[in-house]
């Protein structure tokens, strides 16, 4: 059996997305069918539409989502029909060398649903990040579903499925920000803003937000930044050093992912400090640093992929903090939109007008 539902599809490279009827199979062994309630519009979806990730068109877009499990396949025990879940694109296998060493957040063999969703004519779809949640329903591996408290609204909860988790985790999991630390975050879009919120949650004493857009800096302040730097008007490295007693920050998070911002992060950190790269570079970008500086400054240069999160550990905990009023996920929801407004949301994203547009079904 299968169902026909509406979904947003990128049919070809660079073309506007379209609303299509797709066919979603009933779940097979290890799979779950999820009725989507909300899905954030992430920059990664735009990368898919532009062919920046692969050429495996057509793509079923959307991956930052929450919804309710409608059915499960054989052998699924972790979730059941009726569970409110956040979807994740890192369903750990439990068997690879990372998982067996007790580091499942590095899992090297994450998995997705085996069956393919299709267009009405049978053309197979490539779900973005193995999810494809700009749809009324989607089919995923059951391990991509993390059960959380249903008291949380889907529009806020779903953001943990990608961008907000990436930023929170860059600070808490990868950067190991601790009480009393100084932190600088370069780039204050959705991921950078979440890194600021995560740094405040972890007890950082001073959080410096760096961006070229005063609107984003204002939002960063609301989310916990103690100081802001507009790097169009001041040198970012000099400003961070001045705000940290001339030393530099204990942790500097690059949420942009460009060679010039990474160099700023490298030189804006204190000796033996940590640089965390969470912004995603493009394939052609190259980085050049004096090797003596890499050696002489000590510390750690880290990359953070999905905030080094373990969904089964992190999602329920963060939702609990949200429900306690200690983590403001609502602040990341700039607007809620319908399925057929995704293309317009890409435009608003491009102009920096939103932290997140969220499709609500």
N, C-alpha and C positions, 0 to 999 in steps of 0.2 A: 504494500500500500504506500501511497505518497500523498502529499498535499500541495496545492497551488497557493502561493502567497505573493504579495507585492514586495519588491526589493529594489534597492538602488544599485545599478550596475554600471561599471565603466567598460563600454563595449570596445573602444579602441584608444590608442595612445593620444593623449591630449584633447580628446573630444569631450564635450560636456557629458556628465553622467545622465542616465535616463532611468525612469521608473519602469520596471519590467515585471512580468509575471514569471516566477520561477517555480521549479518543482523541488520539494524537500522530501527525501525518503523518510520512512519510519526508521527509528534507530535500530541499528544492528548491535551485535555484541560489543560491549564497551563504549557505546555511544549514548548521547542524550539529545532529545529534541527540546528546544527552549523557546518559549514564547517571549519575544523581546518586549520590554517595557520602555527602555530608554537606551540611547547610544550616542556618545559624544563624537563630535566631528574633529578628528585628530589630523595633524599635518601629515602623518604617515599615509592616511587615505589619499591625500592629494599627491603624495609621491607615487602611489600605485597608479592613480589616474594618469600621471605624466609619464609613466613608464620608467620611473627612476629606481624601481626595485627589481622588476623583471618584465618580460614581454609576454607573459602567459595570460593574455587577454582571452575572454572577458573576465573582469574581476568583480566579485561580489564584495562591495566595500563595507566598512564599519567593523570595529573590533573592541571599542571601549564601552562595554555594555553590561546591563543587568536585566534580569527577567525571571520568569518562573518556569521550572522544569515541567514539561507537559507529558513526556514519556521517556522511558529508559530502555535500553536493550539488555540482552542477556548478560549476566555477570556483573551488573552495576550495583554496587552496594553503598557507595559514599553519598549519593544523592538519590532522591525519590521524587515522583510526581508531586507537585505542590510546593517544593522547596524554592525559596527565593535565593537566587545565586548571582554572583558576579562572574563574568566570563574572563578567562585569562588565556594568554597565548603561549604559556610556558607550562604545559601539563607534564610534570616530571614523570620519568619512567620508573624510577626506583631500582634500576638494575645497572645503569652505566657506571663508569669508574668514579664520576663525581658523586653520584647518589650513594654508592657503596662506601665512599670515604666520609659520609656524613655531611656532604655539601650539596644538597639537592637543588639549591638555588642556582648552581652552575650546570645543571643537568645537560648532558651532551646529546640526548636522544629524546627530546620532547616530541609529543605525538598529537595528531589531529584525527578527526573522523576519517574512517576509511572510505565510506561511500561519498559520492560526489553529488552535490546539488547541481541542477541544470536549468537552462532556459526551457521554455515550453516546447521548443523544437528538438530538445535533447542535447544541445550544446553544453558541454561541461563547464562549470564555473570554477574559478580559482578564488577561494574565500580569503580576504585580506587577513594576514597573520593567522590563517587557519580557522577563522571565526565567521566573518561575513554577517554582520549584525545590523546593517541598514536594511532590515527585513522584518516582516511580521513574525517570522519564525526562522530559526536556523538549526543546523545539525552540527554538533561538536563531539569531540571525545569527552566522555564523562569526567575525565580528569581536568578538563578545562572549566569545569563548574565548581565554584567555591560557595558553599552555603553560608549565608550571613543573616543577621537579624532583619526580618522583614519590616521592622519599624522604620528603617531607613528608606527615604524616597529613592526610586530607581535613578532619577536624573543625577543625584549626587553620588550615589553608591557606584554607579557604572564607571565613573571617572577613575576609580581605583584600578580599572582594568587596563589602563595604559599610562597616560601622561602624568596624572597626579601621583600614582604609585612610583613612576620613574623618578620624579623629583623628590618625593618624600624619602624614597629608598636611597637615592644618591647621597642625601645628608645623613640619614640614620644608619643604613646598612653598609654602604660603601665607604663614606667619609668618616663614619664612627664619630660624628659630632657629639660632644659630651658637655656636661654642665660647666659653664664658665668659659667655653671656647669662643674664639673669634672666628667668624665665617664671612666670606665674601661670595656672592652669587653673581656671575656675569651672564646677563640675559634673563629678563624677567617676564617671558611669556608664560604659558601654562606650566611647563616643566620647571622653569626657574622659580616661579612663584610658589610652586609646591615644595621646592628645595628650601625656600625661606620658611614656609610653614613648618616643614620638618625640623629645621634648625631650631626654631622657637620651641617646638614640642620637646626637643632633646635637651633644652636648657642652655642654649648658647647665650653668652652675655652680650655679644655685639654682633649684629648681622648687617652687613653692608650690601645693598642692592645696587647693581651697576647695569645701566641700560641707556639707550639713546632716545627713549620715548618717555616723556614725563608722565603720560597716562599709566604706563606700566609701573613706573616708580611709585606712583600714588597707590596703586593696588598693592605693590610690594610692602608698602608701609602698613597698610591695613592688615596684611597677613603676618607681620612680625618684624619687618626690617627696622632696625634702629637708626640707620643712616642710608642716604641715597646718593648716588653719583651719576650724573648725566655725562657719559663719556664723549659726547660731542663737545662738551664745554670744559672738561677737565681730563687730564691724563689719568686713566683708570688705576694704573699701578701706583703712581704717586699719591693719588687720593686714598686708596686702601691703606697704603703704608702710613700716611699721615693720621688716619683714623685709628690705627693700631699701634700707636706709640713709636712709629718708625720701623717696626719689625715686619709687618705683613701679617696676614691672617693665618690661623692654625689650619683651616680648611678653606680651599677655594674651589668652587664648583663652576665649571664651564658648561652652561646650558645652551650655548650657541653651536659649538662644534665647528669652528673655523680656525685656521692656523694662527691668525692674529689674536683671537680671543684666548686661544690656548696659551700663547706666549704671555699674554697679560696675566692669566691665571698662574702660570709658572713663576713669574717674577713678583706677583702680588702676595705670595705665600711666605710665611716665616720659614727660617731655617728648620729643617726636619719636619716641615709641614706637609700637608697632603693636597694634591690636585686631583679632582674628580672630573672626568670627562663624561657628561651625560648627553650633551648635544650631539647629534648624528652628523658626521662629516659626509661629503660626497666623495665618490671613488677617486677623483682626480686630485684631491687635496694632498699636499705634502707639508711636512713639518720639519723645520731645521732649528736645532738648538745647539749651542756649544756643549760638547760632551763634558768638558771640565765643569761647567755650571751644573749639569745633571748630577755629576759626582759630588761636587763641592757643596751643593745646597742640601744634599741628603733628602730624607723624607721619602714620600711615596707618590708615584704617578699611577693613578688607577683609572680604569674605565668602568662605567656602571651601566649594565644592560638590564633594563626593566627594574632598575633600582635594587639589583641583587635580591629581589623579593622571593619569598616562598609563599605563594598565595594562601595555602592552607593555614599558615601561621599569621601572615600579615593582614589579610583582608578582614577577618573577623575582629582582630584587635583594633584596627583603624576604624571600623564601623562602630565599635563600642565607644571609642574616644569621640567620634562624631556625635553619637547619641548622648554622650555626657556633656557636650558643649565644649570640648577641649580641642577639636579639630574642625575648622569651618570649611567643610566641603561645599556648602552652598555658595560660598564666595567665588568659586570657580565657574559656576553656571551663569554665563552672561545672558543667555537667551535660550528658550525652548522653541523648537521648530517642528514642522511636519516632515515626513519622508521626502516630499517633492521640493523641499527647500534646501537640500544639501548643496547644490551647485552655488546658490546664493551665499551659503555659509562659507564655502571655499573663498569667495571673493572677500567677505568680511575678514576672514582669517588672514588673507594676503595683505590686507591694509592695516592689520594690527588692531582691529576694532573690538575683538573679543578675546577672552581667555578661553571659553568653550561655548560653542553652540551645541545644544543637545537635542537630538531627535527624540521626541516622545510619541509613543504609539498608543 
